[in-house]
Amino acid sequence: MRLTDLLHPHLDGVTTVVDATGRALCLAPCLHLPDGVTLRRDDGRRALRRGDLVLLSYGPDPAVHGTEDALLAALRRLRPGARGLLLFGHPGPEPPYHRLLDDLVTQRCQVLRAAPLDYVHLHAGAVFTRLASDELLPPHDWFGRPVPTDGFATTLRTADEYVLADLAARTLRARHQDLERRAEEAERARDAVREDGLADRLAATVREKEQLASALRQARDRVQVLQARVHMLEGSTSLKVGRALVSAARSPRREMPGLPRELYGLWRTRSVRRTAPAARPAAARTAPGAAADDRLHLVHRAFAATPRDRLVITGVLTDETAEDFAADAVVNRPLPHDGPPLVRRTDPDAVVVQLSACTGHGPWALTGTGAAPDLDRRLAELLTEARALGRSAVLWRDAPASAAPGLAQLAWDAVLDADTGVRLSRLDAGPDARERLREAFQWDSTRVRLAELARLVGAPDPLAERRVAVLAAPRGRHEAARLVAQVLGQQHRPAEVVVPAPDGLEELDAAGVPVRTGPPTAAWVADWTDLTEDRPDTLLLDLMCAQEYSGADALGHAAGGADYTFVPELRRPLLVRRSLHLAGAPPASWCGRGHRLFAVRGKEPS
């Protein structure tokens, strides 16, 4: 939620907003106060009366959010009828409100509404008022409207809701703490394994260096042998006789008269060499391996000198999972006989073993079930090689662990208990199935699952392919405010906003959406230069769903109202791949250049 959406329903009767937050917080661009309401900085001395609304902040960083003593001093200056907005800077789903609850009760302050906020330094907010009597004010609904009721019913409803909400929240808090503890333990274990893996990787590198040096020495010795053989061949009598005969055949009239004399000289030279064996080249006598196999063994090793921008997996996977993963990652599938060499050649970010690949059909079937001990040994060798290279071994447990209990006996760096997700192109894209597409895109897609794997192993995030840059050119304060509202209202929030000048867009930076000038850096570009248009909050979400479903390079409206189909031309491009946008080619030529265009119909605001 935006700060203005939380604040504005409670500005009735307010004439002055007093900013008593930390000096590092600049809230003025985020408030969008209406006419007749002024904003001033708190001087720390003046009492706060009816018609005033004070802004307070409470967070873990005193340099940003101010101190707790300053906050309590401001609470003590509240008079009956004054209001306040308490902003929490603590990350997480539950701010430490209990530390201020007694002080709010002591100062007779009733909290009217609380909601999460989505800013870099502010994560929740609560609107409260200083009561003028012993009667509680009616609570507010989600839209900020007061719920009509009398005093006793309000008190009774508040007491009942407190007990029931605490019952529901207690389990969630315990679950959250348990997940945090498990995450910390997994991080410590991964760090320990990574440190141990560095030594193993260094030892493996030294062994590889020694092997390469030995191969280089053998190659040099082989070259010396070959050079000696070439020298012997060039000095042999047979070669010289052959050359003389070929020369005589080519020019009989000129070369034939001298041929007998030349052959006699070769015969005399050959007789002299036979009596002087010491004249053999030293390399031919002393070179090792002269009687060895004459075949040359060449080792080819390919590598990429550029930084990796995709997740690289060596995986024991099912055919369908490998196909789905290959859309967002580099997938190499080892066989039982070539696992360790494949890991050494590809140097993956993670070695992934899918449990269902060990219980279904394929080369790794029956692994971990106890029915194929040889496969268990080969899998253990594969994981040992990954650990020697300092790479993570991950068990993807997408089936009951009892189906392959032997896998639990192996050493894993991480275990993912989830399915492998669904590829959006496998889903139905009919009009009645769009909500399912949205849910799969946000929570259940293969790309989301791979992002969790990338986070565990420290690899490039596949979700970076979903980053969208919004191009806009607001003219004046009203268009800038409209741009901020449309950007922050999107369910799929843009990664950046590119404008000619960043004036008036400070709230976007405060909400974690960078505002910049120049060319876009995100993977996709959305043109929002026309700020008079009403854009639904699902616009970018639906466009990215359609892109991930189709794999298209540009999406937008097409002639004839075509929807969810490939078209030869877009009447109005809405989302374009960054490389295509920077190429500068006219949209009419995109299809002719081999780019895929996908049509989506406009959606009504949700």
C-alpha positions in Angstrom: 0.0 0.0 0.0 1.1 3.6 -0.7 1.5 6.1 2.1 -1.1 8.4 0.6 -3.7 5.6 0.5 -3.3 5.0 4.2 -3.2 8.6 5.2 -5.9 10.4 3.1 -9.0 8.7 4.5 -8.1 10.1 7.9 -7.5 13.7 6.8 -11.1 14.9 7.5 -10.8 17.9 9.8 -7.0 18.0 9.6 -5.4 21.2 8.6 -1.8 20.6 9.5 0.4 17.6 9.1 3.4 17.7 11.4 6.5 15.7 10.4 8.2 14.4 13.5 10.0 11.5 11.8 13.8 11.0 11.5 15.7 13.6 9.6 16.8 11.0 7.0 13.2 10.3 5.9 11.8 12.6 3.3 8.1 11.9 3.3 6.8 15.1 1.5 6.8 13.6 -2.0 4.9 10.5 -0.8 2.1 12.3 1.0 0.3 14.2 -1.9 -1.6 16.3 0.6 -4.8 17.9 -0.7 -5.4 21.7 -0.9 -6.0 23.2 2.5 -3.6 20.8 4.4 -0.2 22.1 5.1 3.0 20.2 6.0 5.5 21.6 8.5 8.5 20.2 10.4 8.0 19.5 14.1 9.9 21.9 16.5 9.7 19.5 19.5 7.9 22.1 21.7 4.5 22.9 20.4 1.5 20.8 21.7 -0.4 18.8 19.0 -4.1 19.7 19.1 -7.3 18.9 17.2 -6.7 19.6 13.5 -3.1 18.3 13.7 -1.8 15.0 12.4 1.7 14.0 13.5 4.0 11.7 11.5 6.1 9.4 13.7 8.6 6.8 12.8 9.9 3.8 14.7 12.6 1.5 13.3 15.9 -0.4 13.8 18.1 2.4 12.5 18.1 5.6 14.7 19.9 7.5 12.1 17.0 7.0 9.6 13.9 6.5 11.8 14.9 8.6 14.9 15.1 7.5 18.5 12.4 5.9 20.7 12.7 8.7 23.2 11.8 11.3 20.6 8.8 9.3 19.6 7.5 9.0 23.2 8.1 12.7 23.7 5.9 13.5 20.7 3.2 11.1 22.0 3.1 13.0 25.3 2.4 16.3 23.5 -0.8 14.9 22.0 -4.0 16.6 23.0 -7.6 15.3 22.7 -8.6 15.2 19.1 -5.1 15.1 17.6 -4.2 12.3 15.2 -1.1 10.5 14.3 0.5 8.1 11.8 3.1 5.7 13.2 5.4 4.3 10.6 7.4 1.1 11.2 10.8 0.6 9.6 11.2 -3.0 10.8 11.3 -5.6 8.1 9.1 -8.7 8.4 5.4 -9.4 8.6 5.1 -8.3 12.3 6.5 -5.0 13.5 7.4 -4.8 17.2 4.2 -2.9 18.1 4.2 -4.4 21.6 7.0 -2.1 22.7 4.8 0.9 22.1 1.4 -0.5 23.1 1.6 0.5 26.7 2.7 4.1 25.8 -0.2 4.4 23.4 -2.7 3.2 26.0 -1.2 5.6 28.6 -1.6 8.5 26.3 -5.2 7.3 25.5 -4.5 6.7 21.8 -6.7 4.4 19.8 -5.3 2.7 16.7 -7.9 3.1 13.9 -6.2 1.3 11.0 -3.0 -0.5 10.3 -1.6 -1.7 6.9 1.6 -2.8 5.3 3.6 -0.3 3.3 5.9 -1.1 0.4 8.9 1.3 0.7 12.6 0.8 1.2 12.7 2.2 4.8 9.1 1.9 5.8 7.2 -1.4 5.9 4.0 -0.8 7.9 1.9 2.1 9.2 -0.8 2.6 11.8 -3.2 5.6 12.1 -4.3 6.5 15.6 -6.1 9.3 17.4 -6.0 10.8 20.9 -9.4 10.1 22.5 -11.4 13.0 24.0 -13.6 10.7 26.1 -13.9 7.2 27.6 -15.8 5.9 24.5 -13.9 4.1 21.8 -14.3 5.4 18.2 -15.8 3.0 15.6 -13.1 0.9 13.7 -12.4 1.4 10.0 -12.8 -1.1 7.2 -10.2 -1.9 4.6 -11.1 1.2 2.5 -10.8 3.5 5.5 -14.5 4.0 6.1 -15.7 4.0 9.7 -17.9 1.0 10.7 -21.1 2.4 12.3 -21.7 1.0 15.8 -22.2 2.1 19.4 -19.5 2.3 22.1 -20.1 -1.0 23.9 -20.3 -3.0 20.6 -17.1 -1.4 19.5 -15.3 -2.4 22.7 -16.8 -5.9 22.6 -15.9 -6.4 18.9 -12.3 -5.2 19.6 -11.9 -7.6 22.5 -13.2 -10.6 20.6 -11.2 -9.9 17.5 -8.0 -9.4 19.6 -8.4 -12.9 21.1 -9.2 -14.6 17.9 -6.6 -12.8 15.9 -4.0 -13.7 18.4 -5.0 -17.4 18.1 -4.5 -17.2 14.3 -1.3 -15.2 14.5 0.4 -17.4 17.1 0.8 -20.3 14.7 2.0 -18.0 11.9 4.6 -16.4 14.2 5.9 -19.8 15.3 6.0 -21.0 11.7 7.8 -17.8 10.7 10.4 -18.2 13.5 10.9 -21.8 12.6 11.5 -21.0 8.9 14.0 -18.2 9.9 15.9 -20.6 12.1 16.0 -23.3 9.4 17.2 -20.7 6.9 20.0 -19.6 9.2 21.0 -23.2 9.9 21.0 -24.0 6.2 23.1 -20.8 5.5 25.7 -21.8 8.1 25.8 -25.4 6.8 26.2 -24.1 3.2 29.0 -21.8 4.3 30.8 -24.6 6.1 30.5 -26.9 3.0 31.6 -24.0 0.8 34.7 -23.5 2.9 35.5 -27.3 2.9 34.8 -27.3 -0.8 37.4 -24.6 -1.4 40.2 -26.8 -0.2 38.9 -29.7 -2.2 38.6 -27.5 -5.3 42.1 -26.2 -4.8 43.4 -29.8 -4.6 41.4 -30.7 -7.7 42.9 -27.7 -9.5 46.4 -28.7 -8.5 45.8 -32.3 -9.7 44.5 -30.9 -13.0 47.5 -28.7 -13.4 49.8 -31.6 -12.8 47.9 -33.7 -15.4 48.1 -30.9 -17.9 51.9 -30.4 -17.3 52.4 -34.2 -17.7 50.4 -34.1 -21.0 52.5 -31.1 -22.2 55.8 -33.0 -21.5 54.5 -36.0 -23.3 53.5 -33.9 -26.2 56.9 -32.3 -26.4 58.6 -35.6 -26.3 56.3 -36.8 -29.1 57.2 -33.8 -31.2 60.9 -34.6 -30.8 60.3 -38.1 -31.9 58.4 -37.0 -34.9 61.0 -34.4 -35.8 63.7 -37.1 -35.7 61.6 -39.3 -37.9 61.1 -36.5 -40.4 64.8 -35.8 -40.4 65.6 -39.5 -41.0 63.0 -39.7 -43.8 64.3 -36.6 -45.6 67.9 -38.1 -45.4 66.9 -41.6 -46.5 68.3 -43.0 -49.8 64.9 -44.2 -50.8 63.5 -40.7 -50.8 66.5 -39.3 -52.7 66.2 -42.1 -55.4 62.6 -41.4 -55.7 63.2 -37.7 -56.2 65.9 -38.4 -58.8 63.6 -40.8 -60.8 60.7 -38.3 -60.7 63.0 -35.5 -61.9 64.2 -37.6 -64.8 60.7 -38.6 -65.7 59.6 -35.0 -65.8 62.6 -33.8 -68.0 64.0 -36.8 -69.7 66.1 -34.9 -72.2 67.8 -32.8 -69.5 67.9 -35.1 -66.4 68.3 -38.6 -68.0 72.0 -38.3 -69.0 73.1 -37.5 -65.4 70.8 -40.1 -63.7 73.3 -43.0 -63.5 76.0 -40.7 -62.0 73.5 -39.4 -59.4 72.4 -42.9 -58.5 75.9 -44.1 -58.1 76.7 -41.2 -55.7 73.6 -42.1 -53.6 74.8 -45.7 -53.4 78.3 -44.6 -52.2 76.8 -42.2 -49.6 74.5 -45.0 -48.3 77.5 -47.4 -47.9 79.3 -44.7 -45.9 76.3 -44.2 -43.5 76.1 -48.0 -42.9 79.6 -48.0 -41.6 79.0 -45.0 -39.3 76.0 -45.8 -37.1 77.0 -43.0 -34.7 75.8 -40.5 -37.3 72.1 -41.2 -36.3 70.4 -38.2 -34.9 70.6 -38.2 -31.1 66.9 -37.5 -30.8 66.1 -40.6 -32.7 68.3 -42.7 -30.3 67.3 -41.2 -27.0 63.7 -40.0 -27.4 61.4 -41.9 -25.0 58.4 -43.7 -26.4 59.9 -44.2 -29.9 58.4 -47.7 -30.0 55.1 -46.6 -28.5 51.8 -46.2 -30.3 52.0 -43.7 -33.1 48.5 -42.3 -32.5 48.2 -38.7 -31.2 45.7 -38.1 -28.5 44.2 -34.5 -28.5 42.4 -33.1 -25.5 39.8 -30.4 -26.3 38.5 -28.2 -23.5 35.9 -25.5 -24.3 35.1 -22.6 -21.9 33.3 -19.3 -21.8 35.2 -16.2 -20.9 32.1 -14.0 -20.3 30.2 -13.9 -17.0 27.4 -16.4 -16.6 23.9 -14.9 -16.9 21.9 -18.1 -16.7 21.6 -20.9 -14.2 23.7 -24.0 -15.2 22.4 -27.3 -13.9 23.7 -30.9 -14.1 20.6 -32.8 -13.2 19.2 -36.3 -12.8 15.8 -35.2 -14.2 12.8 -36.6 -15.9 12.4 -35.8 -19.6 9.5 -33.4 -19.0 11.4 -31.5 -16.2 14.5 -31.3 -18.2 12.6 -29.8 -21.1 10.8 -27.2 -18.8 14.1 -26.3 -17.1 15.9 -25.8 -20.4 13.7 -22.8 -21.2 15.3 -20.8 -18.3 18.6 -22.6 -17.6 21.4 -24.6 -19.2 20.6 -28.2 -18.4 23.1 -31.1 -18.7 21.8 -34.6 -18.0 24.4 -37.1 -16.8 24.2 -40.8 -17.5 25.4 -43.3 -14.9 28.7 -43.9 -16.7 29.7 -40.3 -17.4 28.5 -38.3 -14.4 31.8 -37.1 -12.9 33.4 -36.2 -16.2 30.3 -34.2 -17.2 30.4 -32.3 -13.9 34.1 -31.4 -14.5 33.5 -30.3 -18.1 30.4 -28.2 -17.4 31.2 -26.8 -13.9 27.5 -26.3 -13.0 26.1 -24.1 -10.4 24.3 -27.0 -8.9 24.0 -30.8 -9.2 20.2 -31.5 -8.9 18.7 -34.9 -8.3 15.0 -35.1 -8.9 13.4 -37.8 -6.7 10.8 -38.8 -9.3 13.6 -39.3 -11.9 14.9 -42.1 -9.6 11.6 -43.8 -9.2 10.2 -43.6 -12.7 11.6 -44.6 -16.1 15.0 -43.7 -17.4 18.7 -44.5 -16.9 18.6 -43.6 -13.2 15.4 -45.6 -12.4 15.6 -47.6 -9.1 18.3 -45.3 -7.7 17.9 -45.0 -3.9 15.4 -47.8 -3.7 17.9 -50.5 -2.7 17.2 -52.5 -5.9 20.2 -51.1 -7.9 23.3 -50.7 -5.6 25.5 -49.9 -8.6 23.4 -46.9 -9.4 23.6 -45.7 -5.8 27.3 -45.9 -6.0 27.4 -44.0 -9.3 25.2 -41.3 -7.8 27.5 -41.0 -4.8 30.5 -40.6 -7.1 28.6 -37.9 -8.9 27.9 -36.0 -5.7 31.5 -36.4 -4.5 32.8 -34.9 -7.7 30.4 -31.9 -7.3 31.6 -31.4 -3.7 35.3 -31.6 -4.9 34.5 -28.7 -7.3 32.8 -26.7 -4.6 29.4 -27.0 -6.2 26.1 -27.6 -4.4 24.3 -30.9 -4.4 20.5 -30.4 -4.2 17.8 -33.1 -3.7 14.6 -32.0 -5.4 12.0 -34.0 -3.4 9.0 -33.8 -5.6 7.7 -37.2 -4.5 7.4 -39.0 -1.1 10.8 -39.7 0.4 9.7 -43.2 1.1 9.7 -44.0 -2.6 13.6 -43.8 -2.6 14.7 -43.9 1.0 18.4 -44.5 0.0 18.6 -40.9 -1.2 18.3 -39.6 2.4 21.6 -41.4 3.2 23.6 -39.2 0.8 25.1 -35.8 1.8 23.0 -32.9 0.4 23.7 -29.3 0.6 20.0 -28.4 0.3 16.7 -30.1 -0.1 13.7 -28.6 -2.0 10.4 -30.1 -0.9 8.2 -28.9 -3.8 7.1 -29.9 -7.2 9.1 -28.6 -10.2 6.4 -26.1 -11.2 4.4 -25.8 -14.3 5.5 -24.3 -17.6 3.0 -21.7 -18.6 3.0 -22.9 -22.3 1.5 -26.2 -21.0 -1.6 -24.4 -19.5 -4.9 -23.5 -21.1 -5.0 -19.9 -22.2 -8.7 -19.5 -22.7 -10.5 -16.4 -21.3 -11.8 -18.4 -18.3 -8.2 -19.6 -17.5 -6.4 -16.3 -17.3 -6.7 -16.2 -13.5 -5.0 -19.6 -13.3 -2.2 -18.2 -15.6 -1.7 -15.3 -13.2 -1.5 -17.6 -10.2 1.0 -20.0 -11.9 3.1 -17.0 -13.1 3.4 -15.6 -9.6 3.7 -18.8 -7.5 3.7 -22.1 -9.3 5.7 -21.6 -12.6 8.9 -23.4 -13.4 10.8 -20.1 -13.4 9.7 -19.4 -9.8 11.0 -22.8 -8.7 14.3 -22.3 -10.5 14.6 -18.9 -8.8 14.4 -20.6 -5.4 17.1 -23.0 -6.5 19.3 -20.1 -7.8 18.9 -18.4 -4.4 20.1 -21.5 -2.6 23.2 -21.9 -4.7 24.0 -18.3 -5.4 23.4 -18.5 -9.2 21.9 -15.9 -11.6 18.3 -15.3 -10.9 15.9 -16.6 -13.6 13.4 -14.0 -12.5 15.6 -11.3 -13.9 14.0 -12.1 -17.3 10.8 -10.7 -15.9 12.2 -7.2 -15.2 10.2 -4.5 -17.0 11.3 -0.9 -17.7 8.6 1.7 -18.1 9.3 4.5 -20.5 7.4 7.7 -19.7 7.7 11.5 -20.2 5.5 13.2 -17.6 4.7 16.8 -18.2 4.0 18.7 -15.0 3.1 17.7 -11.4 -0.2 16.1 -12.2 1.2 13.7 -14.8 4.1 12.8 -12.5 1.6 11.9 -9.7 -0.5 9.9 -12.2 2.7 8.0 -13.3 3.6 7.2 -9.6 0.1 5.9 -8.9 0.0 3.7 -12.0 3.5 2.3 -11.4 3.1 1.5 -7.7 -0.4 0.1 -8.3 0.9 -2.6 -10.7 0.6 -6.2 -9.4 3.8 -6.9 -11.4 5.9 -3.9 -10.3 8.3 -2.5 -12.9 12.0 -2.8 -12.2 12.8 0.8 -13.3 11.2 3.9 -14.7 13.1 5.7 -17.5 12.2 9.4 -17.9 13.8 12.5 -19.5 14.0 14.2 -16.1 13.3 12.6 -12.7 11.6 15.6 -11.1 8.6 14.9 -9.0 9.2 11.1 -8.9 10.9 10.8 -5.5 8.2 8.5 -4.2 9.2 5.8 -6.7 12.8 5.8 -5.4 11.4 5.6 -1.8 9.3 2.6 -2.9 12.3 0.8 -4.4 11.6 1.6 -8.0 14.7 3.3 -9.5 14.1 6.3 -11.6 16.8 6.9 -14.3 17.5 8.5 -17.6 19.1 7.1 -20.6 18.5 3.7 -22.2 16.6 1.0 -20.3 18.5 -1.8 -18.6 15.6 -4.3 -17.9 14.9 -7.2 -20.1 11.5 -5.8 -21.3 10.3 -2.3 -22.2 6.8 -0.9 -21.8 5.9 2.4 -23.4 3.8 4.6 -21.1 4.5 7.9 -22.7 0.7 8.6 -23.0 -0.2 9.2 -19.3 -3.8 10.1 -20.1 -4.6 6.5 -20.6 -6.1 4.4 -17.8 -4.0 1.4 -17.1 -5.4 -1.5 -15.0 -3.3 -2.8 -12.2 -3.0 -6.1 -13.9 -1.6 -4.7 -17.2 2.1 -5.7 -16.8 1.1 -8.9 -15.0 -1.1 -10.0 -18.0 1.5 -9.0 -20.5 4.3 -10.9 -18.8 2.0 -13.9 -18.4 1.3 -13.8 -22.2 5.0 -13.5 -22.9 6.1 -16.4 -20.8 3.2 -18.4 -22.3 4.2 -17.6 -25.9 7.9 -16.8 -25.8 7.2 -13.8 -28.1 9.5 -10.8 -28.6 6.8 -8.2 -28.7 3.2 -8.1 -27.3 0.3 -5.7 -27.8 -3.0 -5.1 -29.5 -3.6 -6.4 -33.0 -6.2 -5.5 -35.6 -9.5 -7.4 -35.5 -9.3 -7.9 -31.7 -7.1 -10.9 -31.9 -6.3 -12.4 -28.5 -3.7 -14.9 -27.3 -2.4 -15.7 -30.8 0.6 -15.0 -32.9 0.0 -12.2 -35.5 2.1 -10.8 -38.4 1.8 -7.2 -37.1 0.9 -5.3 -33.9 -1.3 -2.3 -34.2 0.0 -1.1 -30.9 3.0 -2.7 -29.2 2.7 -2.7 -25.4 5.7 -4.8 -24.3 8.9 -5.2 -26.3 12.1 -7.1 -25.7 14.9 -4.6 -24.8 17.2 -5.7 -27.6 14.4 -5.2 -30.1 13.6 -1.8 -28.7 17.2 -0.6 -28.8 17.5 -1.9 -32.4 15.3 1.0 -33.6 13.6 -0.9 -36.4 10.0 0.1 -37.2 7.3 -2.2 -35.8 6.0 -2.9 -39.3 9.3 -4.7 -40.1 9.5 -6.8 -36.9 7.8 -9.9 -38.3 9.8 -9.8 -41.5 13.0 -9.8 -39.4 12.0 -13.0 -37.7 10.6 -11.6 -34.5 7.6 -13.3 -32.9 4.6 -11.0 -32.3 1.8 -12.0 -29.9 -1.6 -10.3 -29.6 -3.4 -9.7 -26.3 -6.7 -8.0 -25.9 -7.1 -5.1 -23.5 -8.3 -5.9 -20.0 -10.7 -4.0 -17.9 -9.3 -2.5 -14.6 -9.6 -5.0 -11.8 
